[in-house]
Amino acid sequence: MSRPKKPSPDDIELFRRSVDVDRKLTTDTVAPPVKRRSPRPRIRPGLETQPPLAGFSEGQQQEIGAEDTLFFARPGLQQRQLQRLRRGQLPVEAELDMHGMTIPVAEIEVARFLAHCRDQNIRCVRIIHGKGYGSQEAAPVLKNRIDHWLRQHLDVLAFCSTPRDRGGTGAINVLLRSKR
């Protein structure tokens, strides 16, 4: 391979005239990062006065233990998308923490949270239900209910337990249908 030719003095002069005068930078810092969305949905005015959005049927539920992993996917979902959901590679855009909620309150909050996410066109959310170690029935009540409720909700395409470093079996990542 041949060596590149050195520029002629005329080329150097032409380059210097084209780039104009040197200017010193006024700052050497990097622009601050863009603010992320708040992980919890903001309640819009008037939302509190709306009637409850719940309406999940009770039906037969399977008993799920505290350390059992949850998984559900509707037919037709791409395997690559499911794999990314299970690995926690999809960006979580909103989060709902259900610790300390009673069953009726949790049912309303889940329905309200999913409706809000649908309105905002949020695709991936995390719901923290806990493992149920403090429950009186010695079983994770909220975990069992959330599994049952999300299977009924038509906007839910898939959900699974989060990776261990993001909550493990005490939280789930939920993939929602896009708003059309």
N, C-alpha and C positions, 0 to 999 in steps of 0.2 A: 504494500500500500504506500502511496506517495504521501509526502508531507504536504499539508495545506500551505498555500502561498501566504507570505506575510503581506499585510495590507500596505499599499503605497502611502506615502505622506499625504497625497491628495485625498485618498479615501479616508484617512484618519481625520483630516481637517473637515471633510464633508460630514462625517459622523458627528463630530463635536458641535458643528453648527446646527445640525438637525435635532440634537437632544437639548439644545439651548443651554441656559446657565444652570449650574449646580445650585440646588436649593437644599438647605438644611431642614431636616424634619423637626417639627415643633414638639413632637412627643415620640417616645420609643416604646410606649405601652400598647398592649393588644386591646382591641375593643372588648367590652364585657360580654359574657355569653348571653344569649337570648333567654329571657325568663321563661321557665317551664310553666305549664298549666298547673293549677293547684290540683293535688291528687284527689281531693274530695269535690264533688260537684257543688256548685254554688246554688242555693235555693233562690229561685226567682220570686219576686213579690207576687203574692196571690196564690202561690203553689200550696201553701199551708191550708188554705181554705177549700181546696178541692176535695171531693169525696175520696175515700181510700181507693187505691188502684188495684188492690189485691183481688183475689178471687181464684186462688189456686185450689184445686180439689184435694180432698184429704186422701182418699184411696189407700190401697195397701202399700206400705213402705217396707223396704228391706232394711234390716238392722246393719248399720255400718259402725265399725269400731273406731276408736280414736286414732289408731295408727294405719287404718286402711286408706289406700289411695283412691281417689275418685276419678272416673273417666267416663265421658259421654261424647258421642259425635253423631250428628245427623248423617244419613246416607248422602253420598255425592260430594262430600268435602274432600279437597285435595289432601293426599297423604303428606305432602311437603308442608302444608299449612298446619296440619295436626302435629307434625314433628316439631315445628318451630314453637307451637303453643306449649307442648309438653316440656320442651327444653327451656322455656322462659325467654325465648329470643324475640317475641313480639313485644313492642313497646306498650307498657301499661299506661293508659291515658286517664284512668279514673280508678278510685279505690273506695270501697265501703267496708268499714270496720263494724262488725256486729257484736263485739264483746259486750256483755251485760244486757243485751236486748232480750225481751220476753218474746215468745212465739208470735203473738198478735202484732206487736210493734215491728218485729223483724220481717214479717210477711208484708206489711205495708211499706216498710223502708226498701225492701228488695224490689218490689213492684215499682215504687217511685224512682228508685235509682236506675232501673233498667229503662224506664220510660224517658228519664232525663238523658241517659246515654244515647238512646235512639234519636231523640230530638237534636242532640248535638253531633250526631253522626260519629260517635265514639265506637271503635271496633273491638278493642281489647281492654278488659277491666279485671281488677282483682277484688275478690270478696273474701274478707277475713272472718271466718266463723269460729275459730278456736278449735281445740281438740276435745273440749268437754270434760276435762279432768275435775272441774269444780261443780259439775251438775249432780243433782241428787239421785238421778237414775243410774249413775255410774256409766252412762253412755253419752256420746256427743249428740245432744238433742238438736241444736242448730245445724250441725253438719248433716244429719239425717234429713232434716226439713229442707235445707238449701238444695241438696241433691234431688229431692222429690220435686221442689218448685221449679228448678231450672230445666228439668226434663220436660215440663209442661209448657214453658214459655216459648212462644213461636219465634221470638227474636234471637234466641240462644242457638247458635250453630254447634258449639262444642264447649266443653269445660273439662279441666283436669286439675289435680292437685299441683301446687306450685313446686318448683325445685326446693331442695332442702334449705338452701341459703336464703330463700325468700318467703319462708313460712312453712314449707313442707306440707304435711297433711293437715295443717291448721288453716290453710287458705287455698283458694282455687283461682285459676286464671280462666276467664270466660271470653270466648270469641263470639261477638254479636254480628247479626246480619246488618249489612250496610243499608242505609236509608235510601229509598228510591223515589 
